[in-house]
Amino acid sequence: MPEAFASRPAPRLIFGPGSLRELPAAVRSVGGTSVFVVSDPGIARAGHLDAALRMLAAAGLPAAVFADSRENPTESDAAVCRDAARAHRFDCIVAIGGGSSLDTAKACNFLLTNGGEMHDYHGYGKATLPLLPLIAIPTTAGTGSETQSYALISRDGSHEKMACGDPRALPAVAILDPDLTATLPHSAALLSGIDALTHAIESAVCTKANPLSRIHAEGAFRHLATAIDRVVDGRPTDDDRAHMLLGAALAGTAIENSMLGGAHASANPLTARLGVVHGRAVGMMLPHVMRFNAVVPAAAQTYAHFGTLLRLLKVSDLSLLEWAEALVRRCRFPALDPAADFALLADDATRQWTGKFNPRPLQREDFISLYRRASGIET
């Protein structure tokens, strides 16, 4: 008998090259008459922010702008965005950028409408008042934040990542325009792509996986696997960018309806403690966590199914694990520093929420072994 589950809502998706032009209609569809736009300096330099603002102005929709989102936003970053928003009157938020811009916009929405500080919303369903409608426009194919009701915000000081979720924080509309990812530097495209692929694989085998989440995870994997080889090599086509963007959004939907696992649990301390960029951190850990999980029959069955998909898609004749290991090698990520404090990292990893849903239970000693493997000390 299939597992019991309750699905979560999903944003209305508007997908296709040039779909940014649908922004004014999307604002009006959620009842918006004026907009607060959250973005970042890179998107401003690429011209995407100005393009969105021109479309809003031509439609008679006034817009105020906060373009100072930072990577891995902290509680303080969320408060800065909130303070900027308080200087304006608006009834809709638009986030355009990578996952950090989208998370900053969600965090601002919590604070602006419900007050308090971000740690008050750590967990799920902590908001007591309605949030403003949010339109998410991702410019990277990675986090899947556009299809999730969580904002990932780091604590000031410790940089521990907090998942702050609420059903009302879910974007009402997500505009998926692959043209916006064409200006993405190779390193950013590679790292965000590895993150998205990890989302698809982990959400497919986690203990909260269910018939609906598996459909989204498999769909995400099909799109991502089709294109990610050329992304890693730095030669993606327009079609590849479209597959990556749609795959990342579907992987986000899979996470929203299930969860993640040990690769993310072990990666987050690497970012917080050692400053390892998230996409590199999950890429370093993914093959080792997959090998650890492969003794669980249900996980092994899913890995085998995804390996079959690789062959059907004419991507590779390797097994899923062999393909993932080869893909990560081609990314040329440095090995984890053997001098790192594995015990301290493992202590942090055991406190990560995502690790509790790994298909094979992870203890402190298991995380130490995973870090040793990522450093090359163990094989």
C-alpha positions in Angstrom: 0.0 0.0 0.0 1.4 3.5 -0.8 2.4 5.6 2.1 -0.1 8.0 3.7 0.7 11.7 3.0 -0.8 15.2 2.8 0.4 17.4 0.0 1.4 21.0 0.3 0.2 23.7 -2.1 2.6 24.7 -4.9 3.0 28.1 -6.5 1.6 28.9 -9.9 4.5 28.3 -12.3 5.0 30.4 -15.4 7.8 28.8 -17.4 9.5 29.6 -20.7 12.1 31.9 -22.4 11.0 35.5 -22.0 8.4 34.8 -19.3 9.7 37.7 -17.2 7.3 39.7 -19.3 4.4 38.1 -17.4 5.5 39.9 -14.2 2.9 42.7 -14.3 0.1 40.2 -14.9 1.4 38.0 -12.1 1.4 41.0 -9.7 -2.2 41.8 -10.7 -3.2 38.2 -10.4 -2.4 38.3 -6.6 -4.2 41.6 -6.1 -1.0 43.7 -6.1 -1.1 47.4 -7.0 2.4 48.4 -5.8 5.5 46.4 -5.3 8.6 46.0 -3.1 11.3 44.4 -5.2 14.1 42.4 -3.4 17.2 41.7 -5.4 21.0 41.8 -5.3 23.9 43.8 -6.8 24.8 41.0 -9.3 21.3 41.0 -10.7 21.3 44.7 -11.0 24.6 44.6 -12.9 23.3 42.0 -15.2 20.4 44.3 -16.2 17.6 41.9 -15.1 16.4 44.2 -12.2 16.1 47.2 -14.6 14.2 45.0 -17.1 11.7 44.0 -14.4 11.3 47.6 -13.2 10.6 48.8 -16.7 7.9 46.3 -17.1 6.3 47.2 -13.8 6.5 50.9 -14.6 5.0 50.4 -18.1 2.1 48.6 -16.5 1.5 51.4 -14.0 2.7 49.4 -11.0 4.9 51.6 -8.6 8.0 49.8 -7.3 10.4 50.4 -4.5 13.7 48.5 -4.6 16.0 46.8 -2.1 19.0 45.5 -4.1 21.4 44.7 -1.3 20.7 41.0 -0.6 23.8 39.0 0.4 24.8 35.4 0.0 23.7 33.2 2.9 21.6 35.9 4.5 21.7 36.3 8.3 19.2 37.5 10.8 20.8 41.0 10.5 20.4 40.9 6.7 16.7 40.1 7.1 16.3 43.1 9.5 18.1 45.5 7.1 15.7 44.5 4.3 12.7 44.9 6.7 13.9 48.4 7.7 14.2 49.4 4.0 10.7 48.0 3.3 9.2 50.1 6.1 10.0 53.3 4.3 7.5 52.4 1.5 3.9 51.4 1.0 3.2 48.3 -1.1 1.0 45.3 -1.2 3.1 42.7 -3.0 6.7 41.6 -2.8 8.7 40.5 -5.8 12.0 38.6 -5.4 14.4 38.4 -8.3 17.8 36.7 -7.9 19.3 33.5 -6.5 18.2 31.6 -3.5 19.7 34.2 -1.2 17.5 37.0 -2.6 14.4 34.8 -2.5 15.2 33.9 1.2 15.8 37.5 2.1 12.5 38.5 0.6 10.7 35.7 2.5 12.4 36.7 5.8 11.5 40.3 5.2 7.9 39.3 4.7 7.9 37.5 8.1 9.3 40.4 10.0 7.3 43.1 8.2 4.0 41.5 8.7 4.4 39.6 11.9 7.2 41.4 13.8 9.8 39.9 16.0 13.2 38.5 15.0 13.9 35.7 12.5 14.7 33.1 15.2 11.1 33.5 16.3 10.1 31.7 13.1 12.7 28.9 13.3 10.6 25.8 12.5 7.3 25.7 10.8 4.0 27.6 11.1 5.2 30.2 13.6 3.6 33.2 11.9 0.3 34.4 13.4 -0.7 37.0 10.9 -1.1 36.9 7.1 1.9 37.5 4.9 2.0 39.6 1.8 1.8 37.8 -1.6 5.3 37.0 -2.9 6.3 36.5 -6.6 9.6 34.6 -7.0 11.8 35.0 -10.0 14.9 32.8 -9.7 18.0 33.7 -11.7 19.9 30.5 -10.7 18.9 26.9 -11.2 19.7 25.6 -7.7 18.0 26.2 -4.4 14.4 25.7 -5.5 13.4 28.4 -3.0 10.8 29.6 -5.5 8.7 26.5 -4.8 9.3 26.2 -1.1 7.6 27.8 2.0 10.9 28.0 3.9 13.4 30.8 4.2 16.9 29.6 5.1 18.5 32.2 7.3 21.8 32.0 9.3 22.0 32.9 12.9 24.1 36.0 13.6 27.4 34.8 15.2 27.2 31.1 14.8 26.0 31.1 11.2 23.8 28.1 12.0 21.2 27.8 9.2 17.6 28.1 10.4 14.8 26.8 8.3 12.0 29.3 8.9 8.8 28.0 7.3 5.1 28.8 7.1 2.5 27.9 4.5 1.8 31.6 3.9 5.5 32.2 3.0 5.2 30.0 -0.1 5.4 32.2 -3.2 2.1 32.7 -4.9 3.7 32.7 -8.4 7.1 31.6 -9.6 8.3 32.9 -12.9 10.8 30.6 -14.5 12.6 32.4 -17.3 15.7 30.5 -18.5 16.9 33.6 -20.3 17.7 35.1 -16.9 20.3 32.3 -16.1 22.3 33.0 -19.3 24.4 35.6 -17.6 25.3 33.3 -14.7 29.0 32.8 -14.3 30.2 29.2 -14.9 31.2 28.6 -11.2 27.8 29.8 -10.0 25.9 27.7 -12.6 28.0 24.6 -11.6 27.5 25.0 -7.9 23.8 25.7 -8.1 23.3 22.8 -10.5 25.0 20.4 -8.1 22.8 21.7 -5.3 19.7 21.1 -7.4 20.8 17.6 -8.3 21.5 16.8 -4.7 17.9 18.0 -3.8 16.4 15.6 -6.4 18.4 12.6 -5.2 18.0 13.2 -1.4 14.3 14.1 -1.6 13.7 10.8 -3.5 15.2 8.6 -0.8 14.5 10.5 2.5 12.2 8.9 5.1 9.5 11.5 4.3 9.4 10.6 0.6 5.9 9.7 -0.6 4.2 9.0 -4.0 3.8 12.7 -4.8 7.2 13.9 -3.8 8.8 11.0 -5.7 7.0 12.1 -8.9 8.6 15.6 -8.5 12.0 14.2 -7.5 12.1 11.9 -10.6 10.9 14.7 -12.9 13.6 17.0 -11.5 16.2 14.3 -11.9 15.2 13.7 -15.5 15.6 17.4 -16.4 18.8 18.0 -14.4 20.6 14.8 -15.6 19.8 15.7 -19.2 21.8 19.0 -18.9 24.2 19.0 -16.0 27.1 17.4 -17.8 27.4 20.4 -20.1 26.8 22.8 -17.2 29.8 21.3 -15.4 31.9 21.6 -18.6 30.9 25.2 -19.1 29.0 24.8 -22.4 25.3 24.7 -21.6 22.9 25.3 -24.5 19.6 27.3 -24.2 17.8 24.0 -23.8 20.2 23.0 -21.0 19.5 26.2 -19.1 15.7 25.6 -19.5 16.1 22.0 -18.2 18.2 23.1 -15.2 15.8 25.8 -14.2 12.7 23.6 -14.4 14.5 20.8 -12.7 15.5 23.0 -9.8 11.9 24.1 -9.3 10.6 20.6 -9.4 13.3 19.5 -6.9 12.1 22.4 -4.7 8.6 21.0 -4.9 9.9 17.6 -4.0 11.6 19.0 -0.9 8.4 20.9 0.0 6.5 17.7 0.0 9.2 15.5 1.7 12.6 16.5 3.0 16.4 16.1 2.5 19.0 14.0 4.1 22.6 13.4 5.1 24.4 15.3 2.3 22.8 18.6 3.5 23.2 17.8 7.2 26.9 17.2 6.7 27.4 20.1 4.3 25.8 22.9 6.4 28.6 22.7 9.1 31.2 23.0 6.3 29.6 26.3 5.3 29.1 27.6 8.8 32.5 26.5 10.2 34.8 26.5 7.2 33.2 28.9 4.8 32.8 26.3 2.1 30.2 27.5 -0.5 27.0 25.5 -0.1 27.0 23.9 -3.6 30.6 22.7 -3.2 29.8 21.4 0.3 26.9 19.3 -0.8 28.8 18.1 -3.8 31.8 17.0 -1.7 29.5 15.0 0.6 26.8 13.6 -1.7 28.7 10.5 -3.1 29.9 9.5 0.4 26.3 9.8 1.8 24.9 7.9 -1.1 27.4 5.1 -0.5 26.5 5.1 3.2 22.8 4.9 2.3 23.1 2.2 -0.4 22.8 -0.6 2.2 19.1 0.4 2.8 17.0 -1.6 0.3 14.5 1.2 -0.4 17.3 3.7 -1.1 19.2 1.2 -3.2 16.1 0.6 -5.3 15.7 4.3 -5.9 19.3 4.7 -6.8 19.0 1.8 -9.2 15.9 3.3 -10.8 17.7 6.6 -11.3 20.6 4.7 -12.8 18.2 3.2 -15.3 16.9 6.7 -16.1 20.5 7.7 -16.9 20.7 5.0 -19.5 17.2 5.7 -20.9 18.1 9.4 -21.2 21.3 8.4 -23.0 23.3 10.3 -20.3 25.5 7.5 -19.0 25.9 3.7 -18.7 27.3 4.1 -15.2 25.3 3.4 -12.0 23.9 6.5 -10.3 26.6 6.4 -7.7 29.4 6.0 -10.2 28.0 8.8 -12.3 27.6 11.1 -9.3 31.2 10.4 -8.3 32.5 11.1 -11.8 30.4 14.3 -12.0 31.8 15.6 -8.7 35.4 14.7 -9.7 34.9 16.8 -12.9 33.8 19.7 -10.7 37.4 19.7 -9.3 36.2 20.5 -5.7 39.2 20.5 -3.3 39.1 17.7 -0.8 38.0 18.5 2.8 41.0 19.7 4.8 42.3 16.6 6.7 43.3 19.0 9.6 39.6 20.1 10.1 38.0 19.3 13.4 35.8 16.4 12.3 34.4 15.9 15.8 33.2 19.5 16.0 31.7 19.3 12.5 30.0 16.0 13.4 28.5 17.6 16.5 27.0 20.3 14.4 25.8 17.8 11.8 23.9 15.8 14.3 21.9 18.9 15.2 20.9 19.5 11.5 17.2 19.0 10.9 17.6 17.5 7.5 19.8 14.7 8.8 16.9 13.3 10.8 15.2 12.2 7.5 18.2 10.4 6.0 17.1 6.8 5.0 19.9 5.3 7.2 20.1 6.8 10.6 23.2 9.0 11.2 25.1 9.1 14.4 28.0 11.3 15.4 30.5 8.6 14.5 28.9 8.2 11.1 29.4 11.9 10.3 33.0 11.7 11.5 33.5 8.8 9.0 31.8 10.7 6.2 34.1 13.7 6.8 37.2 11.5 6.9 36.1 10.0 3.5 35.6 13.5 2.1 39.1 14.4 3.2 40.6 11.3 1.6 41.7 9.8 5.0 39.3 6.9 4.7 38.3 5.2 1.4 
